[in-house]
């Protein structure tokens, strides 16, 4: 699942990830509440989460995943954001994020990570 407020970036990521074997983007959300509802409904294996959303934040989404993992099927979470300050990264780690990717230069790293994750499953 992609949680990203930029329609252009979300579309591009959906296409890139959709080209990978055994990867399907099951839902997309641009705000915190929609993301939480979609996570509960679709119960994805992995959530790619931006910190800054149209309404709410990725931290709120991560907090929901952390507080009630059974509700969401215990998806793994990674962050894809330009907001990589040390404090933000630390908070994400506390909330169970597996990896933090910087949007500025780690798009390919994110795609490689998703591909490697699917191959390991």
VENKA-V976746 format. One record per backbone hydrogen bond with DSSP energy under -0.5 kcal/mol. CO is the residue of the C=O (numbers start at 1). NH is the residue of the N-H. Records with the same first field share a line. If there is no record, write none. Layout:
BEGIN
CO: NH + NH
END
This chain:
BEGIN
1: 48
2: 4 + 29
3: 50
5: 7
6: 10
7: 11
8: 12
9: 13
10: 14
11: 15
12: 16
13: 17
14: 18
15: 19
16: 19
17: 20
20: 23
24: 26
27: 2
29: 4
30: 54
31: 35
32: 36
33: 37
34: 38
35: 39
36: 40
37: 41
38: 42
39: 43
45: 76
47: 49 + 78
48: 3
49: 80
51: 53 + 58
55: 32
56: 53
57: 61
58: 62
59: 63
60: 64
61: 65
62: 66
63: 67
64: 68
68: 71 + 72
69: 72 + 73 + 74
70: 73
76: 47
77: 98 + 99
78: 49
79: 101
81: 103
82: 84
85: 89
86: 90
87: 91
88: 92
89: 93
90: 94
91: 95
92: 97
93: 96
99: 79
101: 81 + 103
102: 105 + 106
106: 110
107: 111
108: 112
109: 113
110: 114
111: 115
112: 116
113: 117
114: 118
115: 119
116: 120
117: 121
END
